[in-house]
Amino acid sequence: MITESCKVCGNSVDNKMHQLKEMQLGLREMFTYMECSNCGLLQLQDIPADLGKYYPNEGYYSFNLGLDVKKKPDVLRKLKASYLIYGKNKLAGSILSAGYKKPDYYNWLKNTGVQYNDAILDVGTGNGSLLHSFYKIGFTNLHGIDPFIDEDKDYGAIKILKRNIFETTGEFDLIMLHHAFEHMDEPLKVLQQLYKLLKKGKYLFIRTPVMGMYSWKKYGVNWMDLDAPRHIIIHSLKSMKLLAEQAGFELRKTEFDGNYMSLIGSEQYTKDIAWPDSNSYNVSKENSGYTKDDIEKFKSISKENNKAANADQAAFYLFKPE
């Protein structure tokens, strides 16, 4: 349904309309979005009746890998992770981790205080590859949900279900949404449901694009992370803070984690080069025309934007009080 009122703050004054093109799949269909003049978010005006069309299991990046889950986690990986995340097994851990570049998710696990046997829910899990990474370092109570996958999968310690959050039951010690929140309509209802599923004293961890930062200012409607029409609402720092408070969470920490590939995609979109096109960097680095120096420049810009809290993506740590 088309509305000129903001779904977070309710503002209907001086809001702007923008036309966005679908470029992730190269369909180039046009969609109308509204930019809220108060909280700064961007919301899709007319949500397609069949969103599944825009999440093909064969073509959409989140679904194109299978899982090969071993019967037991990797002992050496767990030793290394327990040292880097929790400071345990110091002697063996320090030896094993020498020169090792730890994955970003080590910090997420450390910051949320989640333990090996805790129940973890990954919302919008796709094929469950992140949960598989957790399993390999020792986590054994892993759950993923996604309404767009073909069928349920049970790998023992990892269970992946074809469902949405409102069809989900249970209590969890950590709930994660890695670039899933922006795909959801009615964000307050979403957070309220996640609040019910989360145990007290635990974290809801959301990673999502952020409106109003470097990429929006530079690329506007060609910013890759707008990703019409899959991204129904692209939140701002202000809208995230408002939503957290309305749902009863404490927003305890915000970290910026933009990446250089988004900058490359945005540059291409300004030239009407879609992500799957033959001259896209995603398909052929050689045909894209970007040099190693170009890529290093994008990486440098992304790094500086994260440091300056001006990047186009961020991680939000929402705490449920005791």
C-alpha positions in Angstrom: 0.0 0.0 0.0 1.3 3.4 -0.9 1.7 5.8 2.0 3.5 9.1 2.5 3.8 8.6 6.3 7.0 7.3 7.8 6.5 3.8 9.3 8.8 4.5 12.2 8.3 8.2 13.3 4.9 8.8 11.6 6.1 12.0 9.9 4.3 13.0 6.7 5.7 16.5 6.2 8.2 17.4 3.5 9.0 13.7 2.7 10.7 13.1 -0.7 10.0 10.4 -3.3 12.8 8.6 -5.2 12.8 6.2 -8.1 15.1 3.2 -7.6 16.0 0.6 -10.2 16.4 -3.2 -9.5 20.1 -4.0 -10.3 21.1 -7.0 -8.1 19.4 -9.4 -10.6 19.7 -7.0 -13.5 15.9 -6.7 -14.0 16.0 -2.9 -14.1 12.4 -2.6 -12.9 11.6 0.8 -11.2 10.3 1.2 -7.6 9.1 4.3 -5.7 10.7 4.9 -2.2 9.9 7.7 0.3 12.7 9.5 2.2 11.5 10.7 5.6 12.4 14.3 6.3 12.3 13.7 10.1 14.1 10.4 10.9 15.9 10.0 7.5 14.9 6.4 6.6 13.9 5.3 3.1 10.8 3.1 2.6 9.4 1.2 -0.3 6.0 2.6 -1.2 4.3 -0.3 -3.0 5.6 -3.7 -1.9 5.2 -6.3 -4.7 2.6 -9.0 -4.0 5.1 -11.7 -4.9 8.5 -10.8 -3.4 9.6 -14.3 -3.9 10.3 -13.4 -7.5 13.2 -11.3 -6.3 14.8 -14.1 -4.2 15.4 -16.9 -6.8 17.1 -19.8 -5.0 19.4 -20.3 -8.0 20.4 -16.7 -8.5 20.2 -14.9 -5.2 23.6 -14.8 -3.4 22.4 -16.0 0.0 21.1 -19.3 -1.3 23.8 -20.6 -3.6 25.9 -22.7 -1.3 25.3 -26.0 0.3 26.5 -27.1 3.8 28.8 -30.0 4.5 28.4 -30.3 8.2 30.8 -32.7 10.0 29.7 -34.8 12.9 31.9 -32.9 15.4 33.3 -29.4 15.5 37.0 -28.9 14.7 39.0 -29.3 17.9 41.9 -27.0 16.9 39.5 -24.4 15.5 37.7 -24.4 18.9 40.9 -24.0 20.8 41.9 -21.0 18.7 38.5 -19.5 18.9 38.1 -20.0 22.7 41.4 -18.1 23.1 40.6 -15.2 20.7 36.9 -14.8 21.9 37.1 -15.7 25.6 40.8 -15.6 26.5 40.8 -19.3 27.4 43.4 -22.0 26.6 46.0 -19.3 26.4 49.1 -21.4 25.6 47.6 -23.5 22.9 45.4 -20.6 21.6 48.3 -18.2 21.3 50.3 -20.7 19.3 47.5 -21.6 17.0 46.4 -18.0 16.4 49.9 -16.6 15.6 49.5 -14.6 12.4 45.9 -15.5 12.1 43.5 -12.8 10.9 40.4 -13.5 13.0 36.9 -13.3 11.2 34.6 -10.4 12.1 32.2 -12.7 13.8 34.6 -13.4 16.6 34.0 -9.8 17.8 30.3 -10.2 17.4 30.3 -13.3 19.6 32.6 -11.6 22.2 30.6 -8.4 22.4 27.3 -10.3 22.9 28.8 -12.6 25.5 27.2 -15.7 24.0 28.6 -19.1 25.2 29.2 -22.4 23.3 25.9 -24.1 24.4 23.7 -21.0 24.2 20.8 -21.0 21.8 21.5 -18.8 18.8 18.9 -17.8 16.2 20.0 -16.4 12.8 17.1 -14.6 11.1 17.2 -14.5 7.3 19.9 -17.2 7.4 19.8 -18.1 3.7 21.7 -21.4 3.4 23.0 -21.2 7.0 26.6 -20.6 6.1 27.3 -18.3 9.0 25.8 -20.8 11.5 28.1 -23.4 9.9 31.1 -21.2 10.7 29.9 -21.0 14.3 29.6 -24.7 14.4 33.1 -25.3 13.2 34.5 -23.4 16.2 32.4 -25.2 18.8 28.8 -23.8 18.9 26.2 -26.5 19.1 22.8 -25.0 19.5 22.2 -23.2 16.2 19.0 -22.3 14.6 18.3 -20.4 11.3 15.0 -19.3 9.8 14.3 -17.9 6.3 10.9 -17.7 4.5 12.5 -17.7 1.1 14.4 -21.0 1.2 13.0 -24.1 -0.5 12.7 -26.4 2.5 13.7 -27.2 6.1 17.1 -28.6 6.7 18.2 -30.5 9.8 22.0 -30.9 10.2 21.9 -32.0 13.9 23.5 -29.1 15.7 22.3 -26.7 12.9 18.6 -26.6 12.2 17.3 -24.3 9.3 13.6 -23.8 8.9 11.5 -22.2 6.2 9.5 -19.7 8.2 9.4 -16.1 9.4 9.9 -14.7 12.9 6.1 -14.7 13.7 6.0 -18.4 13.0 9.0 -19.0 15.4 8.8 -20.2 19.0 11.3 -20.7 21.8 13.8 -18.6 23.7 17.2 -17.6 22.5 20.4 -16.3 24.1 21.4 -14.4 20.9 19.3 -13.4 17.9 21.1 -12.1 14.8 19.9 -10.4 11.7 22.7 -10.0 9.2 21.3 -7.8 6.4 17.8 -9.1 7.0 16.1 -6.3 8.9 16.0 -4.0 5.8 14.0 -6.8 4.1 11.2 -6.5 6.6 8.0 -4.4 6.7 6.5 -3.1 9.9 9.8 -2.9 11.8 8.4 -2.1 15.2 6.3 -5.3 15.1 9.4 -7.2 14.1 11.4 -5.9 17.0 8.6 -6.6 19.4 8.4 -10.2 18.3 12.2 -10.6 18.5 12.0 -9.1 22.0 9.6 -11.9 23.0 12.0 -14.6 21.5 15.0 -13.2 23.3 15.9 -14.1 26.9 16.4 -11.3 29.4 19.9 -9.9 29.7 20.8 -11.0 26.2 21.5 -9.3 22.8 19.7 -8.8 19.6 22.4 -8.1 17.0 21.4 -6.3 13.8 23.6 -5.5 10.8 22.0 -3.4 8.2 22.6 -0.6 5.6 22.4 3.0 7.1 20.8 5.9 5.3 22.3 9.4 5.2 26.0 8.4 5.2 28.8 8.6 2.6 27.3 6.4 -0.1 23.8 8.0 0.0 25.4 11.4 -0.2 27.7 10.4 -3.1 25.6 8.0 -5.1 22.0 8.8 -4.2 19.6 6.4 -5.9 22.5 4.4 -7.4 23.8 3.4 -4.0 24.1 -0.4 -4.2 22.8 -1.2 -0.7 19.4 0.3 -1.5 18.7 -2.9 -3.4 15.2 -2.3 -4.6 12.7 -3.9 -4.0 14.2 -6.5 -1.6 15.1 -3.7 0.9 11.8 -2.5 2.1 13.1 -0.1 4.6 16.6 1.3 4.7 17.0 2.6 8.3 19.0 5.6 9.6 20.8 6.0 12.9 17.9 7.9 14.2 15.2 5.5 13.1 17.1 2.6 14.6 17.4 4.4 17.9 13.7 5.2 17.9 12.7 1.6 17.1 15.0 0.2 19.8 13.4 2.4 22.5 9.9 1.8 21.3 10.4 -2.0 21.5 12.0 -1.9 25.0 15.6 -2.5 24.0 18.7 -0.6 25.1 20.9 0.4 22.1 24.2 -0.2 23.8 26.7 -0.1 20.9 26.9 0.8 17.2 29.8 -0.3 15.0 30.3 0.7 11.3 31.2 -2.1 9.0 30.8 -0.9 5.4 32.8 -2.7 2.7 34.5 -1.7 -0.5 32.3 -4.0 -2.7 29.3 -1.8 -2.1 31.3 1.2 -3.4 32.3 -0.7 -6.5 28.7 -1.7 -7.1 27.5 1.8 -6.6 30.0 3.1 -9.1 28.8 0.5 -11.6 25.1 1.3 -11.1 25.7 5.0 -11.9 26.9 3.6 -15.3 23.8 1.3 -15.6 26.0 -1.7 -15.1 24.0 -4.3 -13.1 25.6 -6.8 -10.8 25.3 -9.8 -13.1 26.3 -8.0 -16.3 29.2 -9.3 -18.2 31.3 -6.2 -17.6 30.5 -6.2 -13.8 33.3 -6.6 -11.4 31.2 -9.3 -9.8 31.3 -11.3 -13.0 34.7 -10.4 -14.6 37.3 -8.3 -12.8 39.2 -8.0 -16.1 36.2 -6.8 -18.2 35.1 -4.4 -15.4 38.0 -2.0 -16.2 38.9 -1.5 -12.5 42.6 -1.7 -11.8 44.3 -2.9 -8.6 44.9 0.7 -7.7 41.2 1.4 -8.1 40.3 -1.4 -5.8 42.8 -0.3 -3.2 41.3 3.2 -3.3 37.8 1.8 -2.7 39.2 -0.3 0.2 40.9 2.8 1.7 37.7 4.9 1.4 35.7 2.1 3.1 38.2 1.8 5.9 38.1 5.6 6.5 34.3 5.7 6.4 34.1 3.0 9.1 36.6 4.8 11.3 34.8 8.1 10.9 31.4 6.5 11.6 30.3 7.5 8.1 30.0 4.2 6.4 26.9 2.8 4.6 26.5 -0.2 6.9 26.5 -0.7 10.6 26.0 -3.2 13.4 23.6 -2.5 16.2 23.8 -4.2 19.6 20.3 -4.1 21.2 20.1 -5.3 24.8 17.0 -6.7 26.5 17.1 -5.5 30.2 16.9 -8.0 33.1 
